[in-house]
Each structure stands twice: as C-alpha cells, then as structure tokens.
C-alpha cells in the first residue's frame, strides 16, 4: 500500500492548522515506515486529501475513476468556518453544502476529534468517519535554554516580567476579542498573540483590534516559527487560548507538550481529552482573568497532567492509528 498525502495551495495554508497537520501526517508516515508520496503524479493506492479546492476535487474524481481509495480529512466544519473571514457567517450554510460534496464522495473521512466526528455525522454523512488526532511532535516542544533565550531576546523580556501568550489566526472565532479584554484587566502582564491573517479578508472589528484598539501590554508580532515560538511555548508564564470553536486545536497540543500552564475556553471539542486536571477552563472574561491570576500566583500545577494528554497524542501513536485506518479503508 502506498499513500498519497495531498495539500492544495500549500503556500497559502502553511501558516494554518491544516498546513501544520499535513506535516504531522508526513512525520507519522516516516515514524510508521509507511510508503507514501506527496506527488499526485506518482503511483499510489490511497489518497489522503486535506483541502477542499478545485484541484482537490479533480484529484478525488481521478482517483475514484482509477479505482483508488480516497480519504477526506475533516479539518473543516460549518461551525468553525463561522466568525472567521468577512462574510463567513452569511455563506456558512453554502460552505457546509460544499464540504458535504467532498465528504459524501470520499470512501472515508478522518477528523481530529470525536466532537468534529459528531458534527460531520450531523450533516447526514453516512460514510465511515474515524477520529484520529492531528498529533504532536513531543521532541520539538521540549524545553531548552537556547529556545527560551531566543524568545526572551526577541521580545526583550525583562527579568520577573509576566508573559501570557496566545496563538492563532486573526479570527473572532479564536477569541481574539476576549484575549484583548483580559489583557486590559491585567495591565501589568504582557500579552503576546502569535499568528496573522491578511487584514483585508477579516472583518473591520477584528482589523481594528489588531491594528489600533488594543492596550499597550498586547503585542501582535505576526507569524513566527522556530526557536522563538517554541521558546515562548515553554518560557511564557501561561498559554491562553480563548477560542470559541475548534476541530481540535494544534496549538493546544503544542502548549501541553511544552508542559505549559494552559487556560482555555470551556467548549465541547475538549470533552474527553482536556479537562480541569490538565488545564484551567473558563467561559468568560472574568473567568479567564481569575484563572490566569491563579496561574501567575503559582497556585495551579497541571503541567504534568497536560503533558500526559500530549503524550497520548504523540506522532508515534497517531502514526499507528493512521496506518490502521488506511488499511481498513483499503478493505472497504
């Protein structure tokens, strides 16, 4: 069995969770010793498609006509499309209809969590759906003095200065508005939001938050990867991610793998894998402030339990699950 991993428009998606997910899939193939290719012109037996564009649809049709198996990755749902780009709420029902064309045509669907599996089943999709985490490279997020120093140097973090970090696209869905409101309530703490989105495709309110309407203790440095970002994951005092909707949240796995203090919005996607033993959960600004104050005061110690969650979703463990799904789909 040879697997084709496919990501359309990789250049535009490399900064997104989907862009990171296919890198994890490739690492999983290497870990499991599974024969694979990233080139659609190669021979293959099964294609694992990660995107929903015209080229992806064409590839799916070509594969089906050639008698090859097709897996669609359920990275996206109507729910997590809402509150993102300009007009996203208006066209969300059309986006759902469009997604369903892909999901129905595939032989099977892989999606990151039981929650996203339930959503897709709720669309009336009867194809086999397998819940397999995007996975996390534990070695990449191990604490090192060099990475932490790179983070401190890049942002000129002063000794004793408290830092809370977040990460994600500039979407209201990601809770960027509450991130700023919490920062306003904690003026003595520096808040850093890693990530970016083209400002002309996001709503005016979000564009204003990012460019003008945020307090001085909030920084939006853009998309940063490598030592600075990985150092921030372990060297910050807390990772705060107030997202309102996710299909999993790779940045959450990164924070857990970094043995970081994690503060999240209490939303259904975390049910069954993240709870109050491994992270601090809240539902509103007051709750987030209280949780962060608790963490910064040294009264929350959930890092080891959080790391155990990341460990359960390591690339090596996900690799075995992915190959098992591929084998099952080949037998359909």
Buried (B, 14 or more C-beta within 10 A) or exposed (E): BBBBBBBBEBEEBBBBBBBBBBBBBBBBBEBBEBEBBBEBEEEBBBBBBBBBBEEBBEBBEEBBEEEBBBBBBBBBBBBBBBBBBEEBBEBBEEBBEBBBEBBBBBBBBBBBBBBBBBBBBEBEBEBBBBBBBBBBBBEBBEBBEEBBBBBBEBBEBEEEEBBBBBBBBBBBBBBBBBBBBBBBBBEEBBBBBBBBBEEEEBBEEBBEBBEEEBEEBBBBBEBBEEBBBBBBBBBBBBBBBBBBBBBBBBBBBBBBBBBBBBBBBBBBBBEEBBBEEBBBBBEBBEBBBBBBBBBBEEEBEBBEBBBEBBBEBBBBBBBEBBBEBBEEBBEE
